Amino acid sequence: MRRGEIDTHFASLQRETPQLWNGRVLLGREPRFTEDAFCADYFETDFASFLAWRDWGFPDAAVFNGFGMGALRSRDGAYALGEMAAHTANAGKVYFPAGTPDLNDIRDGRVDIASSVIREVEEETGLTEADYQVAGYWDCVVAGPLIALMRGLQSDLGGEALRQRIEMNLAEQATAELAAIHLMRHRGDITAAVPPYMAAFLAARLPDAV
């Protein structure tokens, strides 16, 4: 019903960030939590509608963005977060590799968040499944219209080596989604560029600065 407004809003965003592409994404309705599972009904929409919903303060309270994140951690306990590049829709934000699910994440009629995490990690950092061990559980952070499903990814590399490895991969990408890699070792490393739901996750797991 607001198609014209949505298209106008997206056109204004594209003037500032020409690389934005109006692809297809999946948003959710009716999140359901049980003792050991999370379920929801996902539906397809376009990226322009998603950005309008986000930028206009999430006007449809029945809709949520349920996405996977790769909580990448080094051997010495540092979490590795990426700073989104200037050409992305979340420029300057710092968080784990992540992305709103899209049609590539559908497997046998279901949204495969685990595969989405693996895909996003490789697209953003260049790391593949051979570069980390996947945790056997998920952490879920609910922040209003956002539901972040975080999967622990344990690297055998120390923090600085892991950062260097990812930065080398970024240098080889024609248009990297990440502008920098930030290591979070202590709560004091968390900055305002880290979204509140990510800050809460990190604060619960990182020690105070020594």
Secondary structure, DSSP 8 states (H G I E B T S, - for coil): --HHHHHHHHHHHHHH-TT----EEEEEEEEEE-SS-EEEEEEEEEHHHHHHHHHTT---TTEEEEEEEEEEE-TTS-EEEEEE-TTSTTTT-EESSEE---GGGEETTEE-HHHHHHHHHHHHH---GGGSEEEEEEEEEEETTEEEEEEEEE-SS-HHHHHHHHHHHHHT-TT-SEEEEEEE-SGGG--TTS-HHHHHHHHTTS----
